[in-house]
Amino acid sequence: MGVTVFATLPPAKAMTRSIMRNSQKCSKCQSTDIMRIPGDIRGEGGGNNIVVGWTFYSAVRVTRYLCGTCGFSEEWIDAADDIAKLKKKYG
Ligand SMILES: [Zn+2]
């Protein structure tokens, strides 16, 4: 009963920041032509990822948000699991 609370939603303060991933708007030119390019894990090191272990199975996917107007890009680790992996190694 009642209102469902989504615990994963960022606090209101974070939403007001100019971050492409959240706003779907370029933080440089304000264009809304934003592409989301998923991280790709390949054996030859050609993918967009961070390797946290000895094999590419332990790599972390980096998602890139690219502005189609000015070319500005931001990179984000989308999975909470992957952030945890990086924290373990570098934190
Ligand atoms: Zn832009």
PDB file of the backbone (N, CA, C, O) and the ligand in Angstrom, with CONECT records:
HET     ZN  A 101       1
ATOM      1  N   MET A   1       0.841  -1.208   0.000  1.00  0.00           N
ATOM      2  CA  MET A   1       0.000   0.000   0.000  1.00  0.00           C
ATOM      3  C   MET A   1       0.873   1.254   0.000  1.00  0.00           C
ATOM      4  O   MET A   1       2.003   1.233   0.490  1.00  0.00           O
ATOM      5  N   GLY A   2       0.364   2.300  -0.530  1.00  0.00           N
ATOM      6  CA  GLY A   2       1.052   3.582  -0.460  1.00  0.00           C
ATOM      7  C   GLY A   2       2.016   3.820  -1.601  1.00  0.00           C
ATOM      8  O   GLY A   2       1.896   3.231  -2.675  1.00  0.00           O
ATOM      9  N   VAL A   3       2.958   4.682  -1.351  1.00  0.00           N
ATOM     10  CA  VAL A   3       3.885   5.121  -2.394  1.00  0.00           C
ATOM     11  C   VAL A   3       5.105   4.206  -2.445  1.00  0.00           C
ATOM     12  O   VAL A   3       5.687   3.882  -1.410  1.00  0.00           O
ATOM     13  N   THR A   4       5.483   3.800  -3.627  1.00  0.00           N
ATOM     14  CA  THR A   4       6.693   2.997  -3.791  1.00  0.00           C
ATOM     15  C   THR A   4       7.907   3.931  -3.834  1.00  0.00           C
ATOM     16  O   THR A   4       7.941   4.893  -4.602  1.00  0.00           O
ATOM     17  N   VAL A   5       8.877   3.634  -3.015  1.00  0.00           N
ATOM     18  CA  VAL A   5      10.083   4.456  -2.989  1.00  0.00           C
ATOM     19  C   VAL A   5      11.176   3.749  -3.779  1.00  0.00           C
ATOM     20  O   VAL A   5      11.518   2.601  -3.498  1.00  0.00           O
ATOM     21  N   PHE A   6      11.713   4.440  -4.757  1.00  0.00           N
ATOM     22  CA  PHE A   6      12.802   3.871  -5.531  1.00  0.00           C
ATOM     23  C   PHE A   6      14.126   4.287  -4.905  1.00  0.00           C
ATOM     24  O   PHE A   6      14.578   5.422  -5.056  1.00  0.00           O
ATOM     25  N   ALA A   7      14.725   3.356  -4.211  1.00  0.00           N
ATOM     26  CA  ALA A   7      15.944   3.652  -3.462  1.00  0.00           C
ATOM     27  C   ALA A   7      17.129   3.970  -4.377  1.00  0.00           C
ATOM     28  O   ALA A   7      18.100   4.595  -3.949  1.00  0.00           O
ATOM     29  N   THR A   8      17.043   3.540  -5.622  1.00  0.00           N
ATOM     30  CA  THR A   8      18.189   3.739  -6.515  1.00  0.00           C
ATOM     31  C   THR A   8      18.197   5.119  -7.170  1.00  0.00           C
ATOM     32  O   THR A   8      19.184   5.498  -7.799  1.00  0.00           O
ATOM     33  N   LEU A   9      17.119   5.863  -7.029  1.00  0.00           N
ATOM     34  CA  LEU A   9      17.091   7.197  -7.627  1.00  0.00           C
ATOM     35  C   LEU A   9      18.107   8.102  -6.944  1.00  0.00           C
ATOM     36  O   LEU A   9      18.214   8.115  -5.718  1.00  0.00           O
ATOM     37  N   PRO A  10      18.857   8.865  -7.752  1.00  0.00           N
ATOM     38  CA  PRO A  10      19.818   9.789  -7.139  1.00  0.00           C
ATOM     39  C   PRO A  10      19.088  10.914  -6.413  1.00  0.00           C
ATOM     40  O   PRO A  10      17.944  11.231  -6.739  1.00  0.00           O
ATOM     41  N   PRO A  11      19.741  11.505  -5.448  1.00  0.00           N
ATOM     42  CA  PRO A  11      19.095  12.608  -4.734  1.00  0.00           C
ATOM     43  C   PRO A  11      18.822  13.781  -5.664  1.00  0.00           C
ATOM     44  O   PRO A  11      19.499  13.945  -6.679  1.00  0.00           O
ATOM     45  N   ALA A  12      17.845  14.582  -5.326  1.00  0.00           N
ATOM     46  CA  ALA A  12      17.409  15.682  -6.185  1.00  0.00           C
ATOM     47  C   ALA A  12      18.562  16.609  -6.556  1.00  0.00           C
ATOM     48  O   ALA A  12      18.604  17.144  -7.664  1.00  0.00           O
ATOM     49  N   LYS A  13      19.482  16.793  -5.639  1.00  0.00           N
ATOM     50  CA  LYS A  13      20.636  17.660  -5.868  1.00  0.00           C
ATOM     51  C   LYS A  13      21.456  17.200  -7.074  1.00  0.00           C
ATOM     52  O   LYS A  13      21.870  18.011  -7.902  1.00  0.00           O
ATOM     53  N   ALA A  14      21.685  15.880  -7.162  1.00  0.00           N
ATOM     54  CA  ALA A  14      22.471  15.322  -8.250  1.00  0.00           C
ATOM     55  C   ALA A  14      21.774  15.514  -9.594  1.00  0.00           C
ATOM     56  O   ALA A  14      22.437  15.686 -10.617  1.00  0.00           O
ATOM     57  N   MET A  15      20.463  15.487  -9.598  1.00  0.00           N
ATOM     58  CA  MET A  15      19.695  15.615 -10.828  1.00  0.00           C
ATOM     59  C   MET A  15      19.853  16.993 -11.464  1.00  0.00           C
ATOM     60  O   MET A  15      19.707  17.143 -12.677  1.00  0.00           O
ATOM     61  N   THR A  16      20.147  17.984 -10.655  1.00  0.00           N
ATOM     62  CA  THR A  16      20.248  19.341 -11.186  1.00  0.00           C
ATOM     63  C   THR A  16      21.604  19.589 -11.823  1.00  0.00           C
ATOM     64  O   THR A  16      21.778  20.581 -12.531  1.00  0.00           O
ATOM     65  N   ARG A  17      22.568  18.709 -11.585  1.00  0.00           N
ATOM     66  CA  ARG A  17      23.885  18.877 -12.187  1.00  0.00           C
ATOM     67  C   ARG A  17      23.839  18.550 -13.664  1.00  0.00           C
ATOM     68  O   ARG A  17      23.023  17.745 -14.114  1.00  0.00           O
ATOM     69  N   SER A  18      24.721  19.181 -14.408  1.00  0.00           N
ATOM     70  CA  SER A  18      24.709  19.014 -15.847  1.00  0.00           C
ATOM     71  C   SER A  18      25.526  17.796 -16.254  1.00  0.00           C
ATOM     72  O   SER A  18      26.677  17.919 -16.675  1.00  0.00           O
ATOM     73  N   ILE A  19      24.937  16.650 -16.127  1.00  0.00           N
ATOM     74  CA  ILE A  19      25.611  15.413 -16.468  1.00  0.00           C
ATOM     75  C   ILE A  19      24.814  14.733 -17.580  1.00  0.00           C
ATOM     76  O   ILE A  19      23.624  14.448 -17.440  1.00  0.00           O
ATOM     77  N   MET A  20      25.502  14.487 -18.675  1.00  0.00           N
ATOM     78  CA  MET A  20      24.833  13.961 -19.860  1.00  0.00           C
ATOM     79  C   MET A  20      24.066  12.681 -19.599  1.00  0.00           C
ATOM     80  O   MET A  20      22.980  12.475 -20.140  1.00  0.00           O
ATOM     81  N   ARG A  21      24.624  11.836 -18.780  1.00  0.00           N
ATOM     82  CA  ARG A  21      24.010  10.551 -18.518  1.00  0.00           C
ATOM     83  C   ARG A  21      22.630  10.727 -17.882  1.00  0.00           C
ATOM     84  O   ARG A  21      21.706   9.970 -18.176  1.00  0.00           O
ATOM     85  N   ASN A  22      22.497  11.715 -17.023  1.00  0.00           N
ATOM     86  CA  ASN A  22      21.234  11.932 -16.334  1.00  0.00           C
ATOM     87  C   ASN A  22      20.298  12.841 -17.113  1.00  0.00           C
ATOM     88  O   ASN A  22      19.095  12.595 -17.191  1.00  0.00           O
ATOM     89  N   SER A  23      20.861  13.886 -17.683  1.00  0.00           N
ATOM     90  CA  SER A  23      20.019  14.900 -18.315  1.00  0.00           C
ATOM     91  C   SER A  23      19.721  14.590 -19.777  1.00  0.00           C
ATOM     92  O   SER A  23      18.797  15.158 -20.360  1.00  0.00           O
ATOM     93  N   GLN A  24      20.524  13.668 -20.384  1.00  0.00           N
ATOM     94  CA  GLN A  24      20.415  13.396 -21.817  1.00  0.00           C
ATOM     95  C   GLN A  24      20.637  14.676 -22.621  1.00  0.00           C
ATOM     96  O   GLN A  24      20.062  14.865 -23.693  1.00  0.00           O
ATOM     97  N   LYS A  25      21.475  15.539 -22.086  1.00  0.00           N
ATOM     98  CA  LYS A  25      21.758  16.810 -22.718  1.00  0.00           C
ATOM     99  C   LYS A  25      23.254  17.056 -22.621  1.00  0.00           C
ATOM    100  O   LYS A  25      23.858  16.776 -21.585  1.00  0.00           O
ATOM    101  N   CYS A  26      23.860  17.574 -23.678  1.00  0.00           N
ATOM    102  CA  CYS A  26      25.293  17.830 -23.676  1.00  0.00           C
ATOM    103  C   CYS A  26      25.624  18.905 -22.653  1.00  0.00           C
ATOM    104  O   CYS A  26      24.970  19.946 -22.600  1.00  0.00           O
ATOM    105  N   SER A  27      26.653  18.644 -21.834  1.00  0.00           N
ATOM    106  CA  SER A  27      27.005  19.629 -20.814  1.00  0.00           C
ATOM    107  C   SER A  27      27.844  20.767 -21.395  1.00  0.00           C
ATOM    108  O   SER A  27      28.129  21.742 -20.699  1.00  0.00           O
ATOM    109  N   LYS A  28      28.238  20.652 -22.653  1.00  0.00           N
ATOM    110  CA  LYS A  28      29.014  21.722 -23.292  1.00  0.00           C
ATOM    111  C   LYS A  28      28.135  22.607 -24.182  1.00  0.00           C
ATOM    112  O   LYS A  28      28.203  23.834 -24.106  1.00  0.00           O
ATOM    113  N   CYS A  29      27.308  21.975 -25.027  1.00  0.00           N
ATOM    114  CA  CYS A  29      26.543  22.784 -25.989  1.00  0.00           C
ATOM    115  C   CYS A  29      25.039  22.672 -25.794  1.00  0.00           C
ATOM    116  O   CYS A  29      24.272  23.261 -26.556  1.00  0.00           O
ATOM    117  N   GLN A  30      24.610  21.929 -24.789  1.00  0.00           N
ATOM    118  CA  GLN A  30      23.185  21.787 -24.450  1.00  0.00           C
ATOM    119  C   GLN A  30      22.375  21.041 -25.513  1.00  0.00           C
ATOM    120  O   GLN A  30      21.145  21.016 -25.451  1.00  0.00           O
ATOM    121  N   SER A  31      23.057  20.438 -26.482  1.00  0.00           N
ATOM    122  CA  SER A  31      22.337  19.648 -27.482  1.00  0.00           C
ATOM    123  C   SER A  31      21.718  18.421 -26.818  1.00  0.00           C
ATOM    124  O   SER A  31      22.274  17.879 -25.863  1.00  0.00           O
ATOM    125  N   THR A  32      20.569  17.988 -27.326  1.00  0.00           N
ATOM    126  CA  THR A  32      19.946  16.777 -26.789  1.00  0.00           C
ATOM    127  C   THR A  32      20.236  15.576 -27.688  1.00  0.00           C
ATOM    128  O   THR A  32      19.646  14.510 -27.517  1.00  0.00           O
ATOM    129  N   ASP A  33      21.139  15.753 -28.639  1.00  0.00           N
ATOM    130  CA  ASP A  33      21.513  14.677 -29.550  1.00  0.00           C
ATOM    131  C   ASP A  33      22.614  13.825 -28.908  1.00  0.00           C
ATOM    132  O   ASP A  33      23.772  13.879 -29.321  1.00  0.00           O
ATOM    133  N   ILE A  34      22.244  13.055 -27.912  1.00  0.00           N
ATOM    134  CA  ILE A  34      23.212  12.275 -27.141  1.00  0.00           C
ATOM    135  C   ILE A  34      23.129  10.803 -27.531  1.00  0.00           C
ATOM    136  O   ILE A  34      22.052  10.207 -27.538  1.00  0.00           O
ATOM    137  N   MET A  35      24.289  10.230 -27.855  1.00  0.00           N
ATOM    138  CA  MET A  35      24.343   8.804 -28.152  1.00  0.00           C
ATOM    139  C   MET A  35      24.897   8.052 -26.953  1.00  0.00           C
ATOM    140  O   MET A  35      25.842   8.512 -26.312  1.00  0.00           O
ATOM    141  N   ARG A  36      24.323   6.916 -26.652  1.00  0.00           N
ATOM    142  CA  ARG A  36      24.836   6.071 -25.593  1.00  0.00           C
ATOM    143  C   ARG A  36      25.555   4.908 -26.264  1.00  0.00           C
ATOM    144  O   ARG A  36      24.937   4.095 -26.952  1.00  0.00           O
ATOM    145  N   ILE A  37      26.871   4.839 -26.056  1.00  0.00           N
ATOM    146  CA  ILE A  37      27.675   3.795 -26.695  1.00  0.00           C
ATOM    147  C   ILE A  37      28.093   2.794 -25.626  1.00  0.00           C
ATOM    148  O   ILE A  37      28.932   3.103 -24.780  1.00  0.00           O
ATOM    149  N   PRO A  38      27.518   1.607 -25.658  1.00  0.00           N
ATOM    150  CA  PRO A  38      27.809   0.636 -24.602  1.00  0.00           C
ATOM    151  C   PRO A  38      29.249   0.162 -24.628  1.00  0.00           C
ATOM    152  O   PRO A  38      29.871   0.094 -25.689  1.00  0.00           O
ATOM    153  N   GLY A  39      29.774  -0.161 -23.468  1.00  0.00           N
ATOM    154  CA  GLY A  39      31.114  -0.721 -23.369  1.00  0.00           C
ATOM    155  C   GLY A  39      31.156  -2.072 -24.041  1.00  0.00           C
ATOM    156  O   GLY A  39      30.168  -2.807 -24.053  1.00  0.00           O
ATOM    157  N   ASP A  40      32.316  -2.396 -24.603  1.00  0.00           N
ATOM    158  CA  ASP A  40      32.456  -3.634 -25.345  1.00  0.00           C
ATOM    159  C   ASP A  40      33.710  -4.332 -24.850  1.00  0.00           C
ATOM    160  O   ASP A  40      34.789  -3.739 -24.845  1.00  0.00           O
ATOM    161  N   ILE A  41      33.582  -5.566 -24.441  1.00  0.00           N
ATOM    162  CA  ILE A  41      34.735  -6.289 -23.923  1.00  0.00           C
ATOM    163  C   ILE A  41      35.220  -7.280 -24.964  1.00  0.00           C
ATOM    164  O   ILE A  41      34.505  -8.209 -25.342  1.00  0.00           O
ATOM    165  N   ARG A  42      36.435  -7.070 -25.416  1.00  0.00           N
ATOM    166  CA  ARG A  42      37.036  -7.968 -26.400  1.00  0.00           C
ATOM    167  C   ARG A  42      38.394  -8.431 -25.892  1.00  0.00           C
ATOM    168  O   ARG A  42      39.025  -7.766 -25.071  1.00  0.00           O
ATOM    169  N   GLY A  43      38.823  -9.558 -26.384  1.00  0.00           N
ATOM    170  CA  GLY A  43      40.076 -10.150 -25.929  1.00  0.00           C
ATOM    171  C   GLY A  43      41.310  -9.382 -26.341  1.00  0.00           C
ATOM    172  O   GLY A  43      42.325  -9.417 -25.644  1.00  0.00           O
ATOM    173  N   GLU A  44      41.240  -8.693 -27.454  1.00  0.00           N
ATOM    174  CA  GLU A  44      42.429  -8.051 -28.004  1.00  0.00           C
ATOM    175  C   GLU A  44      42.661  -6.647 -27.465  1.00  0.00           C
ATOM    176  O   GLU A  44      43.554  -5.941 -27.934  1.00  0.00           O
ATOM    177  N   GLY A  45      41.891  -6.251 -26.516  1.00  0.00           N
ATOM    178  CA  GLY A  45      42.085  -4.931 -25.931  1.00  0.00           C
ATOM    179  C   GLY A  45      41.506  -3.810 -26.763  1.00  0.00           C
ATOM    180  O   GLY A  45      41.806  -2.640 -26.525  1.00  0.00           O
ATOM    181  N   GLY A  46      40.675  -4.156 -27.743  1.00  0.00           N
ATOM    182  CA  GLY A  46      40.110  -3.129 -28.610  1.00  0.00           C
ATOM    183  C   GLY A  46      38.844  -2.504 -28.066  1.00  0.00           C
ATOM    184  O   GLY A  46      38.355  -1.509 -28.602  1.00  0.00           O
ATOM    185  N   GLY A  47      38.314  -3.081 -27.006  1.00  0.00           N
ATOM    186  CA  GLY A  47      37.053  -2.569 -26.473  1.00  0.00           C
ATOM    187  C   GLY A  47      37.266  -1.402 -25.535  1.00  0.00           C
ATOM    188  O   GLY A  47      38.388  -1.072 -25.152  1.00  0.00           O
ATOM    189  N   ASN A  48      36.169  -0.799 -25.183  1.00  0.00           N
ATOM    190  CA  ASN A  48      36.206   0.318 -24.258  1.00  0.00           C
ATOM    191  C   ASN A  48      35.911  -0.223 -22.865  1.00  0.00           C
ATOM    192  O   ASN A  48      34.758  -0.355 -22.452  1.00  0.00           O
ATOM    193  N   ASN A  49      36.992  -0.532 -22.158  1.00  0.00           N
ATOM    194  CA  ASN A  49      36.782  -1.137 -20.847  1.00  0.00           C
ATOM    195  C   ASN A  49      38.029  -0.964 -19.983  1.00  0.00           C
ATOM    196  O   ASN A  49      39.085  -0.548 -20.461  1.00  0.00           O
ATOM    197  N   ILE A  50      37.883  -1.287 -18.724  1.00  0.00           N
ATOM    198  CA  ILE A  50      39.011  -1.239 -17.798  1.00  0.00           C
ATOM    199  C   ILE A  50      39.212  -2.658 -17.287  1.00  0.00           C
ATOM    200  O   ILE A  50      38.284  -3.274 -16.763  1.00  0.00           O
ATOM    201  N   VAL A  51      40.411  -3.168 -17.438  1.00  0.00           N
ATOM    202  CA  VAL A  51      40.646  -4.532 -16.987  1.00  0.00           C
ATOM    203  C   VAL A  51      41.074  -4.517 -15.519  1.00  0.00           C
ATOM    204  O   VAL A  51      42.065  -3.883 -15.158  1.00  0.00           O
ATOM    205  N   VAL A  52      40.322  -5.216 -14.689  1.00  0.00           N
ATOM    206  CA  VAL A  52      40.643  -5.217 -13.263  1.00  0.00           C
ATOM    207  C   VAL A  52      41.289  -6.539 -12.829  1.00  0.00           C
ATOM    208  O   VAL A  52      41.665  -6.703 -11.669  1.00  0.00           O
ATOM    209  N   GLY A  53      41.411  -7.466 -13.763  1.00  0.00           N
ATOM    210  CA  GLY A  53      42.014  -8.745 -13.405  1.00  0.00           C
ATOM    211  C   GLY A  53      42.934  -9.224 -14.519  1.00  0.00           C
ATOM    212  O   GLY A  53      43.346  -8.431 -15.365  1.00  0.00           O
ATOM    213  N   TRP A  54      43.254 -10.490 -14.526  1.00  0.00           N
ATOM    214  CA  TRP A  54      44.202 -11.016 -15.502  1.00  0.00           C
ATOM    215  C   TRP A  54      43.539 -11.375 -16.824  1.00  0.00           C
ATOM    216  O   TRP A  54      44.223 -11.489 -17.841  1.00  0.00           O
ATOM    217  N   THR A  55      42.247 -11.551 -16.828  1.00  0.00           N
ATOM    218  CA  THR A  55      41.569 -11.913 -18.070  1.00  0.00           C
ATOM    219  C   THR A  55      40.510 -10.879 -18.393  1.00  0.00           C
ATOM    220  O   THR A  55      40.121 -10.094 -17.528  1.00  0.00           O
ATOM    221  N   PHE A  56      40.039 -10.872 -19.634  1.00  0.00           N
ATOM    222  CA  PHE A  56      39.020  -9.894 -19.996  1.00  0.00           C
ATOM    223  C   PHE A  56      37.676 -10.217 -19.376  1.00  0.00           C
ATOM    224  O   PHE A  56      36.750  -9.409 -19.442  1.00  0.00           O
ATOM    225  N   TYR A  57      37.562 -11.395 -18.771  1.00  0.00           N
ATOM    226  CA  TYR A  57      36.315 -11.726 -18.074  1.00  0.00           C
ATOM    227  C   TYR A  57      36.113 -10.828 -16.857  1.00  0.00           C
ATOM    228  O   TYR A  57      34.992 -10.619 -16.393  1.00  0.00           O
ATOM    229  N   SER A  58      37.235 -10.300 -16.353  1.00  0.00           N
ATOM    230  CA  SER A  58      37.128  -9.440 -15.186  1.00  0.00           C
ATOM    231  C   SER A  58      37.156  -7.955 -15.555  1.00  0.00           C
ATOM    232  O   SER A  58      37.316  -7.089 -14.696  1.00  0.00           O
ATOM    233  N   ALA A  59      36.999  -7.687 -16.835  1.00  0.00           N
ATOM    234  CA  ALA A  59      36.994  -6.290 -17.271  1.00  0.00           C
ATOM    235  C   ALA A  59      35.672  -5.613 -16.907  1.00  0.00           C
ATOM    236  O   ALA A  59      34.636  -6.258 -16.741  1.00  0.00           O
ATOM    237  N   VAL A  60      35.752  -4.325 -16.793  1.00  0.00           N
ATOM    238  CA  VAL A  60      34.597  -3.517 -16.440  1.00  0.00           C
ATOM    239  C   VAL A  60      34.158  -2.752 -17.690  1.00  0.00           C
ATOM    240  O   VAL A  60      34.973  -2.145 -18.385  1.00  0.00           O
ATOM    241  N   ARG A  61      32.879  -2.795 -17.952  1.00  0.00           N
ATOM    242  CA  ARG A  61      32.361  -2.090 -19.137  1.00  0.00           C
ATOM    243  C   ARG A  61      32.219  -0.598 -18.884  1.00  0.00           C
ATOM    244  O   ARG A  61      31.660  -0.170 -17.874  1.00  0.00           O
ATOM    245  N   VAL A  62      32.736   0.178 -19.818  1.00  0.00           N
ATOM    246  CA  VAL A  62      32.632   1.628 -19.717  1.00  0.00           C
ATOM    247  C   VAL A  62      31.662   2.115 -20.793  1.00  0.00           C
ATOM    248  O   VAL A  62      31.900   1.926 -21.986  1.00  0.00           O
ATOM    249  N   THR A  63      30.589   2.729 -20.369  1.00  0.00           N
ATOM    250  CA  THR A  63      29.612   3.255 -21.326  1.00  0.00           C
ATOM    251  C   THR A  63      29.967   4.700 -21.653  1.00  0.00           C
ATOM    252  O   THR A  63      30.235   5.495 -20.753  1.00  0.00           O
ATOM    253  N   ARG A  64      29.969   5.040 -22.935  1.00  0.00           N
ATOM    254  CA  ARG A  64      30.327   6.387 -23.347  1.00  0.00           C
ATOM    255  C   ARG A  64      29.064   7.128 -23.812  1.00  0.00           C
ATOM    256  O   ARG A  64      28.247   6.599 -24.565  1.00  0.00           O
ATOM    257  N   TYR A  65      28.943   8.345 -23.345  1.00  0.00           N
ATOM    258  CA  TYR A  65      27.844   9.197 -23.793  1.00  0.00           C
ATOM    259  C   TYR A  65      28.448  10.275 -24.678  1.00  0.00           C
ATOM    260  O   TYR A  65      29.256  11.088 -24.230  1.00  0.00           O
ATOM    261  N   LEU A  66      28.042  10.269 -25.942  1.00  0.00           N
ATOM    262  CA  LEU A  66      28.665  11.152 -26.925  1.00  0.00           C
ATOM    263  C   LEU A  66      27.661  12.144 -27.494  1.00  0.00           C
ATOM    264  O   LEU A  66      26.563  11.771 -27.907  1.00  0.00           O
ATOM    265  N   CYS A  67      28.055  13.409 -27.509  1.00  0.00           N
ATOM    266  CA  CYS A  67      27.218  14.447 -28.094  1.00  0.00           C
ATOM    267  C   CYS A  67      27.352  14.398 -29.611  1.00  0.00           C
ATOM    268  O   CYS A  67      28.458  14.466 -30.148  1.00  0.00           O
ATOM    269  N   GLY A  68      26.219  14.279 -30.297  1.00  0.00           N
ATOM    270  CA  GLY A  68      26.220  14.211 -31.759  1.00  0.00           C
ATOM    271  C   GLY A  68      26.387  15.570 -32.415  1.00  0.00           C
ATOM    272  O   GLY A  68      26.507  15.658 -33.636  1.00  0.00           O
ATOM    273  N   THR A  69      26.396  16.615 -31.627  1.00  0.00           N
ATOM    274  CA  THR A  69      26.537  17.959 -32.186  1.00  0.00           C
ATOM    275  C   THR A  69      27.966  18.468 -32.083  1.00  0.00           C
ATOM    276  O   THR A  69      28.532  18.920 -33.078  1.00  0.00           O
ATOM    277  N   CYS A  70      28.567  18.402 -30.873  1.00  0.00           N
ATOM    278  CA  CYS A  70      29.914  18.969 -30.717  1.00  0.00           C
ATOM    279  C   CYS A  70      30.980  17.901 -30.493  1.00  0.00           C
ATOM    280  O   CYS A  70      32.174  18.197 -30.538  1.00  0.00           O
ATOM    281  N   GLY A  71      30.553  16.655 -30.251  1.00  0.00           N
ATOM    282  CA  GLY A  71      31.521  15.576 -30.098  1.00  0.00           C
ATOM    283  C   GLY A  71      32.043  15.375 -28.688  1.00  0.00           C
ATOM    284  O   GLY A  71      32.885  14.507 -28.459  1.00  0.00           O
ATOM    285  N   PHE A  72      31.559  16.159 -27.746  1.00  0.00           N
ATOM    286  CA  PHE A  72      31.979  15.973 -26.355  1.00  0.00           C
ATOM    287  C   PHE A  72      31.504  14.610 -25.867  1.00  0.00           C
ATOM    288  O   PHE A  72      30.395  14.178 -26.180  1.00  0.00           O
ATOM    289  N   SER A  73      32.367  13.930 -25.089  1.00  0.00           N
ATOM    290  CA  SER A  73      31.934  12.636 -24.574  1.00  0.00           C
ATOM    291  C   SER A  73      32.230  12.492 -23.093  1.00  0.00           C
ATOM    292  O   SER A  73      33.197  13.045 -22.570  1.00  0.00           O
ATOM    293  N   GLU A  74      31.371  11.733 -22.438  1.00  0.00           N
ATOM    294  CA  GLU A  74      31.547  11.392 -21.028  1.00  0.00           C
ATOM    295  C   GLU A  74      31.571   9.879 -20.928  1.00  0.00           C
ATOM    296  O   GLU A  74      30.909   9.181 -21.695  1.00  0.00           O
ATOM    297  N   GLU A  75      32.342   9.382 -19.974  1.00  0.00           N
ATOM    298  CA  GLU A  75      32.384   7.935 -19.790  1.00  0.00           C
ATOM    299  C   GLU A  75      31.885   7.577 -18.409  1.00  0.00           C
ATOM    300  O   GLU A  75      32.215   8.232 -17.420  1.00  0.00           O
ATOM    301  N   TRP A  76      31.085   6.526 -18.357  1.00  0.00           N
ATOM    302  CA  TRP A  76      30.474   6.111 -17.102  1.00  0.00           C
ATOM    303  C   TRP A  76      30.554   4.603 -16.946  1.00  0.00           C
ATOM    304  O   TRP A  76      30.437   3.854 -17.915  1.00  0.00           O
ATOM    305  N   ILE A  77      30.753   4.176 -15.712  1.00  0.00           N
ATOM    306  CA  ILE A  77      30.598   2.755 -15.392  1.00  0.00           C
ATOM    307  C   ILE A  77      29.141   2.605 -14.963  1.00  0.00           C
ATOM    308  O   ILE A  77      28.729   3.150 -13.939  1.00  0.00           O
ATOM    309  N   ASP A  78      28.370   1.869 -15.748  1.00  0.00           N
ATOM    310  CA  ASP A  78      26.934   1.809 -15.489  1.00  0.00           C
ATOM    311  C   ASP A  78      26.526   0.797 -14.423  1.00  0.00           C
ATOM    312  O   ASP A  78      25.546   1.006 -13.708  1.00  0.00           O
ATOM    313  N   ALA A  79      27.276  -0.301 -14.315  1.00  0.00           N
ATOM    314  CA  ALA A  79      26.855  -1.365 -13.412  1.00  0.00           C
ATOM    315  C   ALA A  79      27.447  -1.193 -12.014  1.00  0.00           C
ATOM    316  O   ALA A  79      28.651  -0.991 -11.858  1.00  0.00           O
ATOM    317  N   ALA A  80      26.603  -1.274 -11.024  1.00  0.00           N
ATOM    318  CA  ALA A  80      27.056  -1.155  -9.629  1.00  0.00           C
ATOM    319  C   ALA A  80      28.095  -2.234  -9.298  1.00  0.00           C
ATOM    320  O   ALA A  80      29.031  -2.002  -8.532  1.00  0.00           O
ATOM    321  N   ASP A  81      27.909  -3.406  -9.889  1.00  0.00           N
ATOM    322  CA  ASP A  81      28.851  -4.524  -9.692  1.00  0.00           C
ATOM    323  C   ASP A  81      30.242  -4.143 -10.162  1.00  0.00           C
ATOM    324  O   ASP A  81      31.242  -4.454  -9.514  1.00  0.00           O
ATOM    325  N   ASP A  82      30.289  -3.459 -11.306  1.00  0.00           N
ATOM    326  CA  ASP A  82      31.559  -3.074 -11.898  1.00  0.00           C
ATOM    327  C   ASP A  82      32.247  -2.000 -11.066  1.00  0.00           C
ATOM    328  O   ASP A  82      33.468  -2.010 -10.913  1.00  0.00           O
ATOM    329  N   ILE A  83      31.462  -1.079 -10.531  1.00  0.00           N
ATOM    330  CA  ILE A  83      32.032  -0.051  -9.656  1.00  0.00           C
ATOM    331  C   ILE A  83      32.639  -0.716  -8.423  1.00  0.00           C
ATOM    332  O   ILE A  83      33.705  -0.320  -7.951  1.00  0.00           O
ATOM    333  N   ALA A  84      31.960  -1.710  -7.923  1.00  0.00           N
ATOM    334  CA  ALA A  84      32.457  -2.447  -6.756  1.00  0.00           C
ATOM    335  C   ALA A  84      33.794  -3.124  -7.066  1.00  0.00           C
ATOM    336  O   ALA A  84      34.700  -3.149  -6.234  1.00  0.00           O
ATOM    337  N   LYS A  85      33.898  -3.676  -8.287  1.00  0.00           N
ATOM    338  CA  LYS A  85      35.153  -4.318  -8.714  1.00  0.00           C
ATOM    339  C   LYS A  85      36.302  -3.311  -8.711  1.00  0.00           C
ATOM    340  O   LYS A  85      37.402  -3.607  -8.242  1.00  0.00           O
ATOM    341  N   LEU A  86      36.029  -2.115  -9.243  1.00  0.00           N
ATOM    342  CA  LEU A  86      37.069  -1.082  -9.319  1.00  0.00           C
ATOM    343  C   LEU A  86      37.462  -0.595  -7.941  1.00  0.00           C
ATOM    344  O   LEU A  86      38.635  -0.330  -7.677  1.00  0.00           O
ATOM    345  N   LYS A  87      36.472  -0.477  -7.055  1.00  0.00           N
ATOM    346  CA  LYS A  87      36.733  -0.047  -5.684  1.00  0.00           C
ATOM    347  C   LYS A  87      37.663  -1.038  -4.998  1.00  0.00           C
ATOM    348  O   LYS A  87      38.574  -0.664  -4.259  1.00  0.00           O
ATOM    349  N   LYS A  88      37.404  -2.304  -5.265  1.00  0.00           N
ATOM    350  CA  LYS A  88      38.189  -3.371  -4.660  1.00  0.00           C
ATOM    351  C   LYS A  88      39.653  -3.254  -5.098  1.00  0.00           C
ATOM    352  O   LYS A  88      40.573  -3.439  -4.301  1.00  0.00           O
ATOM    353  N   LYS A  89      39.845  -2.942  -6.385  1.00  0.00           N
ATOM    354  CA  LYS A  89      41.201  -2.885  -6.916  1.00  0.00           C
ATOM    355  C   LYS A  89      41.900  -1.551  -6.636  1.00  0.00           C
ATOM    356  O   LYS A  89      43.078  -1.533  -6.276  1.00  0.00           O
ATOM    357  N   TYR A  90      41.188  -0.448  -6.797  1.00  0.00           N
ATOM    358  CA  TYR A  90      41.836   0.863  -6.710  1.00  0.00           C
ATOM    359  C   TYR A  90      41.416   1.678  -5.488  1.00  0.00           C
ATOM    360  O   TYR A  90      42.059   2.671  -5.147  1.00  0.00           O
ATOM    361  N   GLY A  91      40.335   1.255  -4.831  1.00  0.00           N
ATOM    362  CA  GLY A  91      39.756   2.069  -3.758  1.00  0.00           C
ATOM    363  C   GLY A  91      40.556   2.012  -2.467  1.00  0.00           C
ATOM    364  O   GLY A  91      40.184   2.649  -1.481  1.00  0.00           O
TER     365      GLY A  91
HETATM  366 ZN    ZN A 101      27.669  19.036 -27.376  1.00  0.00          ZN2+
END
